[in-house]
């Protein structure tokens, strides 16, 4: 009877853990869905991006910082089985639950399985257009708007911050390479020798301008690829050119990036105020744990990547006292 009692107790613990996890997820989703959706006043031009800010407060709360989330996508993110955007959804909801307004323009830019490569200058222009419009929202403190960029989004965020310092107070880059795109995509760790040789040949021809600008190469226009190669050829120089505080985070299980990348960023940021490089142990490029904890939802965003991001956000753009005291 005693072994049976122990077995039942173990089963009950597992059931309790599942019920608790379901309750937490339900609560987080509910908090995120209750945020007000405020459109940004931008020119009526055709843009495949969202121009709506989510604000988790009533209209009589002012002086709020704004967090702009820039999603990853081709050419950096190549994960089709579990797109990173579903994991970022959880972080977005956590930010809203804590009280931070969020603008996330690129979430729907790549549908399931889509590999379209958009020009970086276009992504940067859309980002700056939205940030300029966000300054006119009465609830937003225009001096406390930061960008959180994931993978490709980190490159876009850095470029936007360099171009317009008055629109971006700080930049977070998560899973963003410290080397040029062609080096990342031709890594021996990711490609077999035949594919790698073909890619090296393709990038060589792109660098040499052998493709007309109208030619589609690897799901993107040749001119877009040239722009990506140009903007990423000196990533450390790009970080240096950004005067604002910078957070860099990389998971140790991120197979797209060698650990040397985060160490390059760490050296670059070592003397800058409110800037740092963090390592998330066991976290993959899609922000999930490589080996989930016991009873953990394998699709849950890793707390090991959430913790350094949230700690830095609270440091650089703390919420107003009226919000924190609620």
N, C-alpha and C positions, 0 to 999 in steps of 0.2 A: 504493500500500500504506500510505503514511504517513497519508492522510486516514482510511482504514478503521481504522487503529490508534487514531487519536484518537477516532473515533466509538465504538469498542468501549470505550475507556477511560472516556468520558463515560457510556455505558450502565452500565458496571460501578459507577461512582460513585453513580449513581441507585439501582441495585439495593442497594448497600451502605447507602445512607441509609435506604431503606425497611426493610431487615432490622434496622438499628440501632433505628429508631423502633419497630418491632414488638416488639423485645426489651425496650425501655424500658417500653412499655405493658404487656407481659406481666408484667414484674417488678413494676410498680406495682400491678397488679390482684392479683397473688399476695400481695403484702405486705398489702394491704387486707383480703383474704379470710381471712388467718390470724389476725386479731384476735379475742380472746375477746368474746363477747356477754353482757353482764351486765344482767339486767332490773332496772329501778328499782322499788322497793317503793312503789307508789301505790295508792290506794283502787280497788276493783274497779268502776269506773264506765265506761260506754261512751264511749270517746274514739277518734276516727279518726286518732290520732297514734301514733308509735312511742315506747315507753318503754323502750328498750334502748340501753345505752351500749356502744360498742366500745372495748376496751382492748387495745393491742398489746403486752402484757407478761404475764409469769407472775404468779401471785398473791402472790409474795414481793417485789414492787416497790411501794413506797409513796411518798406525797408527790407524786403526779402532778397537774398542772393539768388542767382539763377545758375543752374547746372545744365550745360548743353552736353548731351551724350552723342558722340559721333561713332556710329557703328562701323565694324570691320566689313570688308567685302573684297572682291577681286581687285588687284592682284595679290593681296596678302593672304586673305582667308581662303583656303581651298578645301575646307571641311564641308562636305555635302551631307553626310549622315546625320550630323547634329549641328545645325547652324548656330553660331555663337549668339545670334540675336535673341534666341529663346532663353538663354542664360542671362543675358543682359536685362531681359524683362524683369527678372527677379531683383536685380540691383536697382532698377528704376523704381520699382514698387517700394523697396526699402527706403530710398531717398524721399519719396513722396510721403511715406508713413512718418518719417522723422520730421517732415515739415518743409523740405526743400522743393521749390518749383523746378520743373524739368522740361526742357525742350529737346526733342529727339528727332531731328529731321530725316535721318537716313534709314530708319527702321524698315520701311517698306520699299526701299530702293532696289533691293535684290529679292525677288521672289524665290520660292523653293527651287533649288537646283540651278538658278540662273548665275552665269559667270560673266556678265557684261562688265567690261572695264571702262569706268567713267574717267574723264580727264580730271586730274587733280585741281587744275585752276578753276574748273567749273564747280567742283565740290567746295573749294575754298570760297568762291564768290557767293554761293548759296548760303554758306555758313555766316559770312560777314553781313549779308543782306538781312538774315534773320536776327542777328545780334544787334544790328542798328535799329531794327524795328522793336526789339525787346526793350531798348532804352526808353521807349515811349509808354511802356506799361506802367501805370501809376503805382502798382504794388512792388515793382522790381527796383532794387538799388543798382543803378547802372554801373557803379564803381565796384561791384562784387559779383561779376559774371565770370564763371570759369568754364573750361571745356574739359571733358573727359573723353579721350579718344582711344578706341580699341583697334590695335593693328593698324590698318590703313587709316582709320580715323585719327590715330595719334599723329600721323604725318600731316594730315589735313589741319588738325588743331594747332600744331606747331607753326605751320605756314600761315594760318590765319592770325595767330598771335603775333608773329613777326611783322605781318603786313599792317596790323592795326592794334597798337598797344592799348589804346583807350577802350577797346571793346572786350578785352580779355584780361582778367585779373590774375589768373593762374591756369596752368595746363597740366593735365594728367595724361600720361601715355602708358597704356596697358597692353602688353604683348606686341609692342611696336619694335620693328627691327632697327638695329643701329648701323646696318649696312645697306647698300643699294639693293633695289628690288631684283635686279638680274642676278646678283650674288645669292640672295635668299632663295630664289626659285630654281637655281641650278645647283643647289647644295647636294653633294653626294649622299647625304643622309636621307634625302627625300626622293632622289631620282635614280633610276638605273642608268647604266653608262650610255645606252643608246639614246634614251630620252634626253639625258643631260647634254649629249653632243648636239642633238637637234636644237635644243633651247639655246645653247651657246652660239650656234650658228645664226639662229633667229635674232637674238639680241645683238650680235655683231652687225647684222644687216640693218637692224633698227638704228643702232648708233651711227652707222655709215649713211643713213638717209636713203637706203636703196628702195624703201617702200614709199609709194606716193601717200600723201596725207589721207587720201580717201580709201586706202586699202585697209581691210579688216584683218588684223593679225591677233591670233589667240584671244578671240572674243572682244577685241577693242580696236579702235582706229590706231593706225601707226603713229599719228601725232600725239595721241594720248599716252602711248607707251613711251615715246620720247620724252614727254613731260614728266612721267613717273621716274624715268631714269635720271632726268636732270634734277628733279627735286630731292631725290634720295641719294645722289652720288656723294654727298657729304652730310650725313645725318648728324654727326657730332657738331659740325659747323652750324647746322640749322638750330640745334639746341643752344649753342653759344649765342646765336643771334637773337634768341628770345630772352628778353630781360625779366620776364615775369617768373614767379616760382614754378618749378616743374617737379612733378612726381613721376617716377618711372617704376613700373611693376612688371615682373616677368615670372611665370611659373617654371619650376624646375622640370616639369614633364611636358613643356611646350616643345614639340618636335619640329616646329618651324624655325625656332630660334636657338642658337647655341647659347650657353650660359655666359660666354664671353661678351655677348651683346649687353646684358644688364650691367656687367662690370665696366664696360666702356661708358655707359651712362653714369654709373656711380662715380667714376673718376671725374667726369665732366661736371657733375653737380656738387662735388664735395665741399666747396666753399660758398655755395649760394644759399641765402636765407630761405627758410621754409621749403627747401628743395631736398629731395633724397631719392635713392634707388632702393627698392624693396624686392625681396625674393619670396615668392609664394611656394612653399614646399609641396611637391606632389601635384601641382595644378597644371592642367593641360591648356592648350591655346583657346579652347572653347570655355575656359573658366571653371570647368568641373574637375573634381578630384580624379586622379588616375586610378587610385584604389579607394573607393568610398568606405567610410567608417561603417561599422556594424549597424544595421537597421537604417542606414542613411539612404535617402532617395538618390539614385545614381545621377539623376538629372538636375540635382540641386546645385546652385552656384556654390563654390567652395568658400567656407568661412575664412580660409587662409588667404584668399584674395580680397574678400570683402573688408576684413579688419584694417589692413593698411590704407585702403582707399578711404574708408569712412573716417579713420583717425586723421588723415591729412585734410580732408574736406572740413571737418570740425575745427581744425587749426587755422586754415586760411580764410574760410568764410563762415564763421559761427553765425548761427541764427540769431535774430534780435531777441532781447530779453523777454519781450512780451510773448514770443512763441515758445522759448525754452521753458518758461515758467508755467505753461499750460499742462 
